[in-house]
Amino acid sequence: MDYKSAGVDVEAGYLAVELMKKDISGTRRPEVLGGLGAFSGAFSAQALKQMEHPVLLSATDGVGTKLKLAFILDRHDTVGMDLVAMCVNDLACAGGEPLFFLDYIACGKNEPEKIAKIVQGVAAGCRMAGAALIGGETAEHPGMMPADEYDLAGFAVGVVEESKMISGSSIKDGDVLVGLSSSGVHSNGFSLIRQIFKMDAESLNTYHEILGKSLGTELLTPTKIYTKALKAIRDSGAVIKGASHITGGGFHENIPRMLPAGHVARIDKDSFETPAIFGLIQKTGVINDKTMYGTFNMGLGMVLAVDRMDVEKVMAVAAAAGERAYKIGHVIRAGDPVAEDGLCFASS
């Protein structure tokens, strides 16, 4: 009896590390100390001395049941980007610059090529965010997880000058809401999606004219990473007063998180383009608007609150950074009258 016969292939783990080294090295930042394989990742804090009051930010998240689609279609090179995005976009909401990232992969059986594909996506996401991938763990769990399945978790650390933190505290009546387009469903709502559509290869590989691609390709489109766009906006001199990453809970849960007490976000749902996938989900599942806006991003992955004097600059800088931005509404005082067709989300 040995470890391999018990279901844990140590040699496969070594091979997986070798296969992912090139992708990981492409995320290296000057602050990274040492190489891959140490018991912990080392990152120099020397650069923080240049900041007057540096604040470290941290975020952790996973990809959720979107992974089920990756299993069915045997496509594993994009879910790592989702993993990074779900973490670094949260840092960006506080004004943070991502510094480094770590991943955790739990699998039923270590298949080196599959693990390497996953990490390839993680590394691609880190490059998009400007973060170094400095460590991780692949854990083989035979008997606990099916041999062909895995789960992912990620952890990101960033930094921001305390005086430049985005807190939402300065948001006031009359501030403008700017939405940045999503790349699709991102990584939330898949427990509902998996009840609406048949989850097999035939269904997911079916081409939909309205989408211009197969359902599976659309749904596996990775979550957009907004860190560089938000940094460009801040560097332009425009002030982002509040930022909401539209993830689980959609508009209803996430937009109020940036609002100070006594304020309401009033959004015109016709002010931005809603990708066709959401119409297909709503029609196929016979879902009401409240559930749609309370589950999905509906085409906006990030919502910013800015002063009305900064709106045009924010829109122009976002466009220059490759983002499609929309003026989607305003902040109003709680109790103020609103149009009947408006969407309203109050601070808690």
Buried (B, 14 or more C-beta within 10 A) or exposed (E): EEEEEEBBBEEBBEBBBEBBBEBBEEBBBEBBEEEBEEEEBEBEEEBBEEBEEBBEBEBEBBBBBBBBBBBBBEBBBBBBBBBBBBBBBBBBBBBBBBBBBBBBBBBBBBBBEBBBBBBBBBBBBBBBBBBBBBBBEBBBBBEEBEBEBBBBBBBBBBBBBEEBBBBBEEBEEEBBBBBBBBBBBBBBBBEBBBEBBEBEEEEBEEEBEEBEBBBBBBBBBBBBBBBBBBBBBBEBEBBBBBBBBBBBBBBBBBBBBBBBEEBBBBBBBEEBEBBBBBEBBBEEBEBEEEBBBBBBBBBBBBBBBBBEEBBEBBBBBBEEBEBBBBBBBBBBEEEEEBEEEBBBBBBE
